[in-house]
Amino acid sequence: MHSKIMDVLADRVLELGPSNTKSAEQGAYKHFRLTRDADGIAWLLFDRAGASANTLSADVLEEFDAVLAALEVHRPAGLVIRSAKPSGFIAGADVNEFRGATDARLVETGIGRAHAVIDRLETLKIPTVAVIHGFCLGGGLEVALACQSRIAIEDARFGFPEVMLGLHPGLGGTARFTSLVNPMQAMTLMLTGKTIDARKAKSLGLVDAVTQERHVRNAVKDAVFGRLRRARPGLLHALLNFSPVRGILASRMIAEAGKAAPREHYPAPYALIALWERHGGNRAAMLRAEQASFADLMVTPTAQNLIRVFFLREQMKKLAGAGHTIEHVHVIGAGAMGGDIAAWCANQGLRVTLADMKPQPIAGAVQRAADLFGKIMRKRTDQRDALDRLIPDMDGEGVRSADLIIEAVSENLDLKQKVFAAIEPRMKPSAILATNTSSIPLEDMRSSLANPARLLGLHFFNPVSRLQLVEVVSHDRVDAGLLKQAMAFVGAIDRLPLPVKSSPGFLVNRALTPYMLEAMVMLDEKIDKTTIDAAAEQFGMPMGPIELADQVGLDICLAVGDMLRSKFGDLLPPTPAWLREKVSRGELGRKTGQGFYTWKDGRADKTSGAVVTTKPTQEMIDRLMLPMSNVCVACLREGTVDNADMVDGAMIFGTGYAPFRGGPMNYARNRGAENIVATLRTLAVKHGDRFAPDEGWENFK
């Protein structure tokens, strides 16, 4: 959706006030342009120098302060604040300035200076209006909240994503938002980091009017000259901000937050709730307390690691590069993965043909696509258009015209080679042939191809719509130009590419397999499945390895485990015989409703069974988590991946690896390589050579 909004905005002509004025003030600033129109209204255009989006850095805020000082002296009839960037209003603070912060009091001093600028805007003795298009996030929304009126263009999006960085709003947003908007709804938005559209913002009272670009001038005049009815907080707001009520509501919020984010791993939601509970009725006190709270969060390992993850995502986006030329994708295999890849590509504006041997899987895939589009698109017309782009193709005719063919049949080398033999003669000479294999080396696959240079791997992760990673797999005979096109394609469909060299399991599955197989060995030792899952969740994984195995499918886990054991032998935990029996009985996990857990409505039922009192131990956590770091070090040593940061990004965006730890390599660095090697050696003595530390640790930095 991100890229779609950007496309819509790309050619928009913004109403930016008087364009023909040769105002003396116009060239006085680096990041702002200031002009006055015939009505005496000042238009302040924010246009951060050398950047495609507006963000708030220390030097931008300093200049903003100088602009406000000038406006206090030469008072216009009103002030309009508007972005000159097509992409949106203000995307938030400049996150670069948050990196590496270690002294909370130093951070607090900087935040205090920024607060003074926003306070100055709020106390201007003239009508102030924010005109908002595109993205208005974090610090950008806090600037808008300090204006007296807010006018949104229809496509505007509002949100406070700070919680994703381990923080809460820090430029007065906690106080201004909860006093303007129903505090229950305001707190929910700040606690989840979700964005809302202009209509929703209007219904909450966050904006006073929603208009179209061509009506901006009239809307501004109405706002400045008192003709616009401003949203006003009602009696309910006052009641909800009343002290005893805040206490009751805060305890409910803490219980909700606990379900999603444990306090010891993610302190920000709890700090935000405490801030509102203590000071929600007193704006001045809340503004003061917010600064100290924000500064304390900034220096936590959680915030610093999540800020690191933010930059890992940016780095991986850049890897995609330019040169996206693919318009038609043909997907072979309409199962869980193939169908979802096809749906995602159609959602991203591509024409997709979806082929399968039988009509039932295609029908199922189209139904799942319709459900997905219903969730992520608001307009019925957009949902219909996306479904129109997803074309069922029983005869596989799409092969002839596709720019990219993605093979997503089951993990069986013979079957994949048969598919390749059937389609290669019918492909366009320029087309890319990609396999979504999760583990089979490309060298094993290419032998059936007349032109192996066009084969590469595009390994998506399940669920495709949520996990952002795609492993782009190369081999020594691949065409470099096609590989570059494939990387650009991944970026164009709003996914993050990881270049990997072909080897068994590539990076992510090779690192996940010992995690899941070790859990099976622990089950064999009669440790309860809920205790094993709790050990991983205590470390910070989104779900434990037993539940994950059920999610992935026990048949797939078994096939990948067997394939990797055939290559790596005793470096991997043994596969228990009872797992094979379970698979042969058809107990495959979520997709059959029964695996290790019973599954109802897509969720594992953890309530049935005996009550387990065994608590996870540190040894259990180490047995599950340290082999992941060990395999990642081996992949770096072997050159499967050539960048430790990208390994961390891949594990976070492909598996949900505890983001607040910054990835398995970052975790190893923070815990200390010596400690990890020593712990692995101890585990090897007690449990076997599969825990032997990889020799790559010797050069690990």
C-alpha positions as CSV (number, residue, x, y, z in Angstrom):
1,M,0.0,0.0,0.0
2,H,2.9,2.3,0.8
3,S,4.2,2.4,-2.7
4,K,0.7,2.8,-4.1
5,I,0.1,5.9,-2.0
6,M,3.4,7.3,-3.2
7,D,2.4,6.7,-6.9
8,V,-0.8,8.6,-6.4
9,L,1.1,11.5,-4.9
10,A,3.9,11.5,-7.4
11,D,2.3,13.8,-10.0
12,R,0.1,15.8,-7.7
13,V,0.1,19.6,-7.9
14,L,0.0,21.1,-4.4
15,E,-1.7,24.3,-3.6
16,L,1.3,26.1,-2.0
17,G,-0.1,29.6,-1.6
18,P,1.1,32.6,-3.6
19,S,3.7,31.5,-6.2
20,N,4.4,34.8,-7.9
21,T,5.5,36.8,-4.8
22,K,9.1,37.9,-4.7
23,S,9.0,38.0,-0.9
24,A,12.2,39.0,0.8
25,E,11.6,36.3,3.3
26,Q,11.4,33.6,0.7
27,G,15.2,33.0,0.3
28,A,16.0,33.6,3.9
29,Y,15.8,30.0,5.0
30,K,17.3,26.7,4.0
31,H,14.4,24.3,4.8
32,F,11.4,26.7,4.7
33,R,9.8,29.1,2.2
34,L,7.7,31.9,3.6
35,T,5.3,34.0,1.5
36,R,2.1,36.1,2.1
37,D,-1.0,36.1,0.0
38,A,-3.4,38.9,-0.8
39,D,-5.4,38.3,2.4
40,G,-2.3,38.8,4.5
41,I,-2.1,35.1,5.3
42,A,1.5,33.7,5.7
43,W,2.2,30.4,3.9
44,L,5.1,28.5,5.5
45,L,6.2,25.7,3.2
46,F,8.4,23.0,4.8
47,D,10.8,21.7,2.2
48,R,13.7,20.0,3.9
49,A,16.9,20.5,1.8
50,G,18.4,17.5,0.1
51,A,15.6,15.1,1.2
52,S,12.6,13.5,-0.5
53,A,10.5,13.6,2.7
54,N,10.3,16.1,5.5
55,T,11.7,15.0,8.8
56,L,12.5,17.0,12.0
57,S,16.2,17.2,12.8
58,A,17.8,19.6,15.3
59,D,18.8,22.0,12.6
60,V,15.3,22.0,11.0
61,L,13.7,22.8,14.4
62,E,16.3,25.6,15.1
63,E,15.4,27.2,11.8
64,F,11.7,26.7,12.5
65,D,12.2,28.5,15.7
66,A,13.8,31.5,13.8
67,V,10.8,31.5,11.4
68,L,8.3,31.6,14.4
69,A,10.3,34.4,16.0
70,A,10.0,36.5,12.8
71,L,6.3,35.8,12.6
72,E,5.9,37.1,16.2
73,V,7.3,40.4,15.1
74,H,5.6,40.8,11.7
75,R,2.3,39.3,12.5
76,P,0.3,38.1,9.5
77,A,-3.5,37.6,9.5
78,G,-2.9,33.9,9.9
79,L,-0.3,31.2,9.3
80,V,-0.6,28.1,7.1
81,I,1.9,25.3,7.6
82,R,2.2,23.0,4.6
83,S,4.7,20.6,3.1
84,A,6.2,21.2,-0.3
85,K,7.0,17.5,-0.7
86,P,4.6,15.4,-2.8
87,S,5.1,12.4,-0.5
88,G,3.4,14.0,2.5
89,F,3.4,16.5,5.4
90,I,6.1,15.4,7.8
91,A,7.3,11.8,8.2
92,G,8.4,12.3,11.8
93,A,11.6,12.9,13.6
94,D,15.0,12.4,12.0
95,V,15.7,8.9,13.4
96,N,19.4,9.3,12.6
97,E,19.7,11.6,15.6
98,F,18.4,8.8,17.9
99,R,21.2,6.3,17.1
100,G,23.7,5.5,19.8
101,A,22.2,7.7,22.6
102,T,23.5,6.6,26.0
103,D,23.0,9.6,28.3
104,A,19.3,10.1,29.1
105,R,19.8,13.6,30.6
106,L,21.6,14.8,27.4
107,V,18.6,13.4,25.4
108,E,16.2,15.2,27.7
109,T,18.0,18.6,27.2
110,G,17.7,18.2,23.4
111,I,14.0,17.2,23.7
112,G,13.5,20.3,26.0
113,R,14.8,22.5,23.2
114,A,12.5,20.9,20.6
115,H,9.5,21.2,23.0
116,A,10.2,25.0,23.3
117,V,9.8,25.3,19.5
118,I,6.5,23.4,19.4
119,D,5.2,25.4,22.4
120,R,6.1,28.6,20.6
121,L,4.0,27.5,17.6
122,E,1.1,26.8,19.9
123,T,1.2,30.2,21.6
124,L,1.4,32.3,18.5
125,K,-1.2,35.1,18.8
126,I,-2.6,34.5,15.3
127,P,-4.7,31.7,13.8
128,T,-2.5,28.8,12.8
129,V,-3.6,26.1,10.3
130,A,-1.8,22.8,9.3
131,V,-2.8,21.7,5.8
132,I,-1.9,18.0,5.6
133,H,-1.5,15.7,2.6
134,G,0.0,12.2,2.5
135,F,1.9,11.0,5.6
136,C,1.7,12.9,8.8
137,L,3.4,10.7,11.4
138,G,5.1,11.0,14.8
139,G,6.7,14.4,15.2
140,G,4.9,15.6,12.1
141,L,1.5,15.0,13.8
142,E,2.9,16.7,16.9
143,V,3.6,19.8,14.8
144,A,0.0,19.7,13.4
145,L,-1.4,19.2,17.0
146,A,0.2,22.5,18.1
147,C,-1.7,24.4,15.4
148,Q,-5.2,25.7,16.1
149,S,-6.8,24.1,13.1
150,R,-6.0,21.0,11.0
151,I,-7.2,20.6,7.4
152,A,-6.6,17.2,5.8
153,I,-6.5,16.4,2.1
154,E,-8.6,13.2,1.4
155,D,-5.5,10.9,1.1
156,A,-3.8,12.0,4.4
157,R,-2.7,9.3,6.9
158,F,-2.1,10.0,10.5
159,G,-0.2,8.0,13.1
160,F,2.3,7.7,16.0
161,P,4.7,4.9,15.0
162,E,7.2,5.7,17.9
163,V,6.2,2.5,19.7
164,M,7.8,0.6,16.8
165,L,11.1,2.2,17.8
166,G,10.7,1.4,21.5
167,L,9.5,5.0,22.3
168,H,6.4,7.0,22.8
169,P,5.6,10.4,21.3
170,G,8.1,13.0,22.6
171,L,7.2,16.4,21.1
172,G,4.2,17.0,23.3
173,G,2.0,14.5,21.5
174,T,1.1,12.4,24.5
175,A,-0.5,15.5,26.2
176,R,-1.9,17.3,23.2
177,F,-3.4,14.2,21.6
178,T,-5.1,12.9,24.8
179,S,-6.6,16.3,25.6
180,L,-7.9,16.8,22.0
181,V,-9.2,13.3,21.2
182,N,-11.1,10.7,23.3
183,P,-8.1,9.5,25.4
184,M,-9.1,5.8,25.0
185,Q,-8.8,6.2,21.2
186,A,-5.8,8.4,21.4
187,M,-3.9,6.0,23.7
188,T,-4.9,3.0,21.5
189,L,-3.3,4.7,18.4
190,M,-0.1,5.6,20.3
191,L,0.1,2.1,21.9
192,T,-0.3,0.2,18.6
193,G,1.5,2.6,16.2
194,K,-1.4,2.1,13.6
195,T,-2.2,4.8,11.0
196,I,-5.7,6.2,10.3
197,D,-7.1,7.9,7.2
198,A,-8.5,11.4,6.9
199,R,-12.1,10.3,7.4
200,K,-11.3,8.5,10.6
201,A,-9.2,11.5,11.8
202,K,-12.2,13.7,11.2
203,S,-14.6,11.4,13.1
204,L,-12.1,11.4,16.1
205,G,-11.9,15.2,16.1
206,L,-8.2,15.1,15.2
207,V,-8.8,17.2,12.1
208,D,-11.4,19.9,11.6
209,A,-12.0,19.5,7.9
210,V,-11.3,17.0,5.1
211,T,-11.1,18.6,1.6
212,Q,-9.7,18.2,-1.9
213,E,-6.6,19.8,-3.1
214,R,-8.5,22.3,-5.3
215,H,-10.5,23.6,-2.3
216,V,-7.4,24.2,-0.1
217,R,-7.4,28.0,-0.4
218,N,-11.0,28.4,0.5
219,A,-10.7,26.0,3.5
220,V,-7.6,28.0,4.7
221,K,-9.6,31.3,4.5
222,D,-12.5,29.7,6.4
223,A,-10.1,28.5,9.1
224,V,-8.2,31.8,9.5
225,F,-11.2,34.0,9.5
226,G,-13.2,31.9,12.0
227,R,-15.7,30.3,9.6
228,L,-14.5,26.8,10.1
229,R,-16.2,24.8,13.0
230,R,-13.3,23.4,15.0
231,A,-13.5,20.0,16.6
232,R,-13.9,20.4,20.3
233,P,-13.4,17.8,23.0
234,G,-16.7,16.9,24.7
235,L,-17.7,16.1,28.3
236,L,-16.7,12.4,27.8
237,H,-13.1,13.5,27.2
238,A,-13.0,15.4,30.5
239,L,-14.5,12.4,32.3
240,L,-12.1,9.9,30.8
241,N,-9.1,12.2,31.7
242,F,-10.5,12.4,35.3
243,S,-8.1,10.9,37.8
244,P,-10.0,7.9,39.3
245,V,-11.3,6.9,35.8
246,R,-7.7,7.1,34.4
247,G,-6.6,4.6,37.0
248,I,-9.3,2.0,36.0
249,L,-8.7,2.5,32.3
250,A,-4.9,2.3,32.7
251,S,-5.0,-1.1,34.4
252,R,-7.1,-2.3,31.5
253,M,-4.6,-1.0,29.0
254,I,-1.7,-2.6,30.9
255,A,-3.5,-6.0,30.7
256,E,-4.0,-5.5,26.9
257,A,-0.4,-4.4,26.4
258,G,0.8,-7.5,28.3
259,K,-0.8,-9.8,25.8
260,A,1.2,-8.2,22.9
261,A,4.5,-7.1,24.5
262,P,6.0,-8.2,27.8
263,R,7.1,-5.3,29.9
264,E,10.7,-6.5,30.4
265,H,11.2,-6.6,26.6
266,Y,9.1,-3.6,25.5
267,P,9.0,-0.8,28.2
268,A,7.5,1.9,26.0
269,P,3.8,1.0,26.1
270,Y,4.0,0.8,29.9
271,A,5.8,4.1,30.2
272,L,3.2,5.8,28.0
273,I,0.3,4.3,30.1
274,A,2.1,5.5,33.4
275,L,2.5,9.0,31.9
276,W,-1.2,9.3,31.1
277,E,-2.3,7.7,34.4
278,R,-0.2,10.1,36.5
279,H,-0.6,13.3,34.5
280,G,-3.6,12.9,32.1
281,G,-5.6,15.6,33.8
282,N,-2.8,18.2,33.8
283,R,-1.4,19.1,30.4
284,A,1.5,21.2,31.6
285,A,2.7,18.5,34.0
286,M,2.3,15.8,31.3
287,L,4.3,17.9,28.8
288,R,7.1,18.1,31.3
289,A,7.0,14.5,32.4
290,E,6.9,13.3,28.7
291,Q,10.4,14.7,28.1
292,A,12.0,12.7,30.9
293,S,10.1,9.5,30.1
294,F,11.0,9.8,26.4
295,A,14.7,10.4,27.2
296,D,14.8,7.4,29.6
297,L,13.3,5.1,26.9
298,M,15.7,6.4,24.2
299,V,18.8,4.9,26.0
300,T,17.2,1.5,26.6
301,P,18.7,-1.5,24.7
302,T,15.2,-2.1,23.3
303,A,14.9,1.3,21.7
304,Q,18.5,1.3,20.4
305,N,18.0,-2.2,18.9
306,L,14.6,-1.3,17.4
307,I,16.2,1.9,15.9
308,R,18.9,-0.4,14.4
309,V,16.1,-2.6,12.9
310,F,14.6,0.5,11.4
311,F,17.9,1.2,9.6
312,L,18.3,-2.5,8.6
313,R,14.9,-2.2,6.8
314,E,16.1,1.0,5.0
315,Q,19.4,-0.7,4.0
316,M,17.5,-3.7,2.6
317,K,15.1,-1.5,0.7
318,K,18.2,0.2,-1.0
319,L,19.5,-3.3,-1.9
320,A,16.5,-3.7,-4.2
321,G,17.9,-1.0,-6.5
322,A,16.1,0.4,-9.6
323,G,15.2,-1.0,-13.0
324,H,11.9,-2.8,-12.2
325,T,10.5,-4.0,-15.5
326,I,8.2,-6.9,-14.7
327,E,4.5,-6.4,-15.5
328,H,3.2,-9.9,-15.8
329,V,3.9,-12.7,-13.3
330,H,2.9,-16.3,-13.9
331,V,2.7,-18.5,-10.8
332,I,2.7,-22.3,-11.0
333,G,1.2,-24.0,-8.0
334,A,-1.8,-22.5,-6.3
335,G,-1.2,-24.0,-2.9
336,A,-0.7,-22.0,0.3
337,M,2.5,-20.3,-0.9
338,G,1.9,-20.0,-4.6
339,G,-1.6,-18.7,-4.1
340,D,-0.5,-16.1,-1.6
341,I,2.5,-15.0,-3.7
342,A,0.0,-14.5,-6.6
343,A,-2.4,-12.5,-4.4
344,W,0.4,-10.3,-3.1
345,C,1.7,-9.5,-6.6
346,A,-1.9,-8.6,-7.8
347,N,-2.3,-6.4,-4.7
348,Q,0.9,-4.6,-5.8
349,G,-0.5,-3.7,-9.2
350,L,0.9,-6.5,-11.4
351,R,-1.0,-8.7,-13.8
352,V,-0.8,-12.3,-12.5
353,T,-1.8,-15.6,-14.0
354,L,-2.1,-18.5,-11.6
355,A,-1.8,-22.1,-12.8
356,D,-2.4,-25.5,-11.2
357,M,-3.1,-29.1,-12.2
358,K,-6.5,-28.9,-10.5
359,P,-9.2,-26.2,-10.3
360,Q,-9.8,-26.5,-6.5
361,P,-6.5,-25.0,-5.3
362,I,-7.0,-22.1,-7.7
363,A,-10.5,-21.4,-6.4
364,G,-9.2,-21.6,-2.8
365,A,-6.3,-19.2,-3.7
366,V,-8.8,-16.6,-5.3
367,Q,-11.0,-16.8,-2.2
368,R,-8.0,-16.2,0.1
369,A,-6.9,-13.3,-2.1
370,A,-10.4,-11.8,-1.8
371,D,-10.2,-12.1,2.0
372,L,-6.8,-10.4,2.0
373,F,-7.8,-7.5,-0.3
374,G,-10.9,-7.0,1.9
375,K,-8.6,-6.5,4.9
376,I,-6.0,-4.3,3.4
377,M,-8.0,-2.1,0.9
378,R,-10.7,0.2,2.0
379,K,-12.4,0.9,-1.4
380,R,-14.5,-1.9,-2.9
381,T,-13.3,-0.7,-6.4
382,D,-9.7,-1.3,-5.4
383,Q,-10.5,-4.8,-4.2
384,R,-12.3,-5.6,-7.4
385,D,-9.4,-4.2,-9.5
386,A,-6.9,-6.4,-7.6
387,L,-9.1,-9.5,-8.1
388,D,-9.4,-8.7,-11.8
389,R,-5.6,-8.7,-12.1
390,L,-5.4,-12.2,-10.6
391,I,-6.3,-14.5,-13.5
392,P,-7.0,-18.3,-13.0
393,D,-5.1,-20.1,-15.7
394,M,-5.9,-23.8,-15.8
395,D,-4.1,-24.3,-19.2
396,G,-0.9,-22.5,-18.1
397,E,-1.1,-20.2,-21.2
398,G,0.3,-17.3,-19.1
399,V,3.8,-18.8,-19.4
400,R,4.1,-17.5,-23.0
401,S,3.7,-13.8,-22.1
402,A,5.0,-13.6,-18.5
403,D,8.1,-11.6,-17.7
404,L,8.6,-13.6,-14.5
405,I,7.5,-17.2,-13.8
406,I,7.5,-18.3,-10.2
407,E,7.4,-22.1,-9.6
408,A,5.8,-22.8,-6.2
409,V,5.0,-26.6,-6.4
410,S,5.8,-28.9,-3.5
411,E,9.4,-29.5,-2.3
412,N,10.1,-32.4,-4.6
413,L,13.1,-32.1,-7.0
414,D,11.7,-34.5,-9.6
415,L,8.4,-32.6,-9.8
416,K,10.1,-29.3,-10.1
417,Q,12.3,-30.5,-12.9
418,K,9.3,-31.9,-14.8
419,V,7.6,-28.4,-14.5
420,F,10.8,-26.7,-15.8
421,A,11.0,-29.1,-18.7
422,A,7.4,-28.5,-19.7
423,I,7.5,-24.7,-19.5
424,E,11.0,-23.7,-20.6
425,P,10.4,-24.1,-24.4
426,R,7.3,-21.9,-24.1
427,M,8.9,-19.0,-22.1
428,K,9.8,-15.6,-23.7
429,P,13.6,-15.5,-24.2
430,S,13.9,-12.5,-21.8
431,A,11.7,-14.1,-19.0
432,I,13.1,-15.0,-15.6
433,L,12.4,-18.5,-14.2
434,A,12.2,-18.3,-10.4
435,T,11.7,-21.1,-7.9
436,N,10.1,-20.6,-4.5
437,T,12.0,-23.6,-3.1
438,S,12.7,-23.2,0.6
439,S,15.7,-25.6,0.8
440,I,16.7,-27.4,-2.5
441,P,20.0,-26.0,-3.9
442,L,19.6,-24.5,-7.3
443,E,22.5,-26.5,-8.6
444,D,20.4,-29.7,-8.1
445,M,17.5,-28.1,-10.1
446,R,19.2,-26.5,-13.1
447,S,20.4,-29.8,-14.7
448,S,17.0,-30.1,-16.5
449,L,17.3,-26.7,-18.1
450,A,18.6,-25.8,-21.6
451,N,19.4,-22.3,-20.3
452,P,20.3,-22.5,-16.6
453,A,21.4,-18.8,-16.5
454,R,17.7,-17.7,-16.4
455,L,17.0,-19.7,-13.2
456,L,17.2,-18.1,-9.8
457,G,15.4,-18.4,-6.4
458,L,12.7,-16.1,-5.0
459,H,12.0,-17.6,-1.6
460,F,9.0,-16.0,0.0
461,F,8.0,-16.6,3.7
462,N,4.6,-17.6,5.1
463,P,2.4,-15.6,5.6
464,V,3.5,-13.7,2.4
465,S,1.3,-10.6,3.3
466,R,3.0,-10.2,6.7
467,L,6.6,-11.4,6.4
468,Q,8.6,-8.9,4.4
469,L,11.7,-10.9,3.5
470,V,12.3,-12.6,0.1
471,E,15.6,-14.5,-0.3
472,V,16.9,-13.9,-3.8
473,V,19.0,-17.0,-4.5
474,S,21.9,-17.0,-7.0
475,H,24.2,-19.8,-8.3
476,D,27.5,-19.6,-10.2
477,R,25.8,-19.7,-13.7
478,V,23.0,-17.2,-13.1
479,D,22.7,-14.2,-15.5
480,A,23.7,-11.1,-13.4
481,G,21.3,-8.8,-15.3
482,L,18.3,-11.1,-14.4
483,L,19.4,-11.2,-10.8
484,K,19.4,-7.4,-10.7
485,Q,15.9,-7.4,-12.2
486,A,14.7,-9.9,-9.6
487,M,16.1,-7.7,-6.8
488,A,14.3,-4.7,-8.2
489,F,11.0,-6.7,-8.6
490,V,11.2,-7.7,-4.9
491,G,11.5,-4.0,-3.9
492,A,8.7,-3.0,-6.3
493,I,6.2,-5.3,-4.6
494,D,7.1,-3.8,-1.2
495,R,9.3,-6.6,0.0
496,L,12.8,-6.7,1.3
497,P,15.4,-8.7,-0.8
498,L,18.2,-10.7,0.8
499,P,20.8,-11.8,-1.8
500,V,22.0,-15.4,-0.9
501,K,24.2,-17.9,-2.7
502,S,22.6,-21.2,-3.3
503,S,23.3,-23.8,-0.6
504,P,21.0,-26.2,1.3
505,G,18.3,-24.3,3.2
506,F,19.9,-20.9,2.1
507,L,20.0,-18.7,5.3
508,V,16.7,-18.6,7.0
509,N,15.5,-22.2,6.8
510,R,19.0,-23.5,7.6
511,A,18.9,-21.3,10.8
512,L,15.3,-22.2,11.7
513,T,15.6,-26.0,11.2
514,P,17.9,-26.7,14.3
515,Y,15.6,-24.4,16.4
516,M,12.5,-26.6,15.4
517,L,14.3,-29.9,15.5
518,E,15.9,-29.2,18.9
519,A,12.3,-28.6,20.2
520,M,11.4,-32.1,18.9
521,V,14.4,-33.6,20.8
522,M,13.2,-31.8,23.9
523,L,9.7,-33.3,23.5
524,D,11.5,-36.7,23.3
525,E,13.0,-35.8,26.7
526,K,9.5,-35.5,28.0
527,I,9.6,-31.7,28.3
528,D,6.1,-30.3,27.8
529,K,5.4,-28.6,24.5
530,T,4.0,-25.5,26.3
531,T,7.2,-25.2,28.4
532,I,9.3,-25.4,25.2
533,D,7.2,-22.8,23.4
534,A,7.3,-20.6,26.6
535,A,11.1,-20.7,26.6
536,A,11.3,-19.3,23.1
537,E,8.6,-16.7,23.8
538,Q,10.5,-15.7,27.0
539,F,13.5,-15.0,24.8
540,G,11.2,-12.8,22.6
541,M,10.2,-15.0,19.7
542,P,6.7,-14.2,18.3
543,M,5.8,-17.9,18.8
544,G,7.5,-21.0,20.1
545,P,9.1,-23.7,17.8
546,I,6.4,-26.3,18.4
547,E,3.6,-23.9,17.4
548,L,5.8,-22.7,14.5
549,A,6.2,-26.2,13.2
550,D,2.4,-26.7,13.2
551,Q,2.1,-23.4,11.4
552,V,4.6,-24.3,8.7
553,G,3.3,-27.8,8.3
554,L,5.0,-30.9,9.9
555,D,5.4,-32.5,6.4
556,I,7.4,-29.5,5.3
557,C,9.5,-29.5,8.5
558,L,10.2,-33.2,8.0
559,A,11.2,-32.8,4.3
560,V,13.4,-29.8,5.0
561,G,14.9,-31.5,8.1
562,D,15.7,-34.7,6.1
563,M,17.2,-32.7,3.2
564,L,19.4,-30.6,5.5
565,R,20.5,-33.7,7.5
566,S,21.5,-35.4,4.3
567,K,23.8,-32.4,3.7
568,F,25.0,-31.5,7.2
569,G,24.6,-34.8,9.1
570,D,25.1,-34.6,12.8
571,L,25.4,-30.9,12.9
572,L,21.6,-31.0,13.1
573,P,19.4,-32.6,15.8
574,P,18.1,-36.1,14.9
575,T,14.5,-36.4,13.6
576,P,12.5,-38.5,16.1
577,A,10.8,-41.5,14.5
578,W,7.4,-40.5,16.0
579,L,7.4,-37.3,13.9
580,R,7.4,-39.4,10.7
581,E,4.5,-41.5,12.1
582,K,2.6,-38.3,12.9
583,V,3.1,-37.0,9.3
584,S,2.1,-40.4,7.8
585,R,-1.1,-40.2,10.0
586,G,-1.9,-36.9,8.3
587,E,-1.4,-34.8,11.5
588,L,0.3,-32.0,9.7
589,G,-0.5,-29.0,11.9
590,R,-2.6,-26.0,11.2
591,K,-3.6,-27.0,7.7
592,T,-5.2,-30.3,8.8
593,G,-6.5,-28.9,12.2
594,Q,-4.3,-31.3,14.2
595,G,-0.5,-31.3,14.8
596,F,1.1,-30.9,18.1
597,Y,-1.8,-28.6,19.0
598,T,-5.4,-28.8,17.9
599,W,-6.1,-25.8,15.7
600,K,-9.5,-24.0,15.6
601,D,-10.2,-21.0,13.4
602,G,-6.5,-20.7,12.5
603,R,-5.3,-20.6,16.2
604,A,-3.6,-23.2,18.3
605,D,-5.7,-24.3,21.3
606,K,-3.4,-24.1,24.3
607,T,-6.1,-24.4,26.9
608,S,-6.7,-28.2,26.7
609,G,-4.4,-30.7,28.3
610,A,-2.9,-31.0,31.8
611,V,-1.8,-27.8,33.6
612,V,2.0,-27.5,33.2
613,T,4.0,-26.0,36.1
614,T,7.5,-26.5,34.7
615,K,9.1,-23.1,34.0
616,P,11.5,-22.7,31.1
617,T,15.2,-22.7,32.2
618,Q,18.1,-20.7,30.7
619,E,19.5,-23.9,29.3
620,M,16.3,-24.6,27.4
621,I,16.4,-21.0,25.9
622,D,20.1,-21.5,25.0
623,R,19.4,-24.9,23.4
624,L,16.8,-23.3,21.1
625,M,18.3,-19.9,20.4
626,L,22.1,-20.3,20.3
627,P,22.2,-22.8,17.3
628,M,20.5,-20.0,15.3
629,S,23.4,-17.6,15.9
630,N,25.8,-20.5,15.3
631,V,24.3,-21.3,11.9
632,C,24.3,-17.6,10.9
633,V,28.0,-17.4,11.7
634,A,28.6,-20.5,9.5
635,C,26.6,-19.0,6.6
636,L,28.8,-15.8,6.9
637,R,32.0,-17.9,7.0
638,E,30.9,-19.9,3.9
639,G,29.8,-16.8,2.0
640,T,26.2,-17.8,1.7
641,V,25.5,-14.3,2.9
642,D,28.2,-11.6,2.9
643,N,27.0,-9.1,5.5
644,A,26.2,-9.7,9.2
645,D,23.7,-6.8,9.3
646,M,21.7,-8.3,6.5
647,V,21.7,-11.7,8.4
648,D,20.0,-9.8,11.3
649,G,17.6,-8.1,8.9
650,A,16.7,-11.4,7.3
651,M,16.0,-13.3,10.5
652,I,13.9,-10.4,11.9
653,F,11.9,-9.8,8.7
654,G,11.7,-13.5,7.7
655,T,11.1,-15.2,11.0
656,G,10.0,-12.5,13.4
657,Y,13.3,-13.1,15.4
658,A,13.0,-11.0,18.6
659,P,13.3,-7.5,17.1
660,F,14.2,-5.8,20.4
661,R,17.4,-8.0,20.4
662,G,18.4,-6.6,17.0
663,G,18.9,-10.0,15.4
664,P,21.0,-13.2,16.1
665,M,24.3,-11.5,15.2
666,N,23.6,-8.4,17.3
667,Y,22.4,-10.6,20.2
668,A,25.8,-12.5,20.0
669,R,27.7,-9.3,19.9
670,N,25.8,-7.9,23.0
671,R,26.1,-11.2,24.9
672,G,29.7,-11.6,23.9
673,A,31.1,-14.1,21.4
674,E,33.3,-15.7,24.1
675,N,30.2,-16.3,26.3
676,I,28.3,-17.9,23.4
677,V,31.2,-20.1,22.3
678,A,31.7,-21.3,26.0
679,T,28.0,-22.0,26.4
680,L,27.8,-23.9,23.1
681,R,30.8,-26.0,24.2
682,T,29.1,-26.8,27.5
683,L,25.9,-27.8,25.6
684,A,28.0,-30.0,23.2
685,V,29.5,-31.9,26.2
686,K,26.0,-32.5,27.7
687,H,23.8,-33.0,24.6
688,G,26.1,-33.8,21.6
689,D,28.2,-32.4,18.8
690,R,25.4,-30.6,17.1
691,F,26.2,-27.7,19.6
692,A,29.9,-27.5,18.6
693,P,30.7,-23.8,17.9
694,D,31.4,-23.0,14.3
695,E,34.9,-21.9,13.5
696,G,33.5,-18.7,12.1
697,W,33.3,-17.4,15.7
698,E,37.1,-16.8,15.7
699,N,36.7,-14.0,13.2
700,F,33.3,-12.7,14.4
701,K,33.2,-9.0,15.1
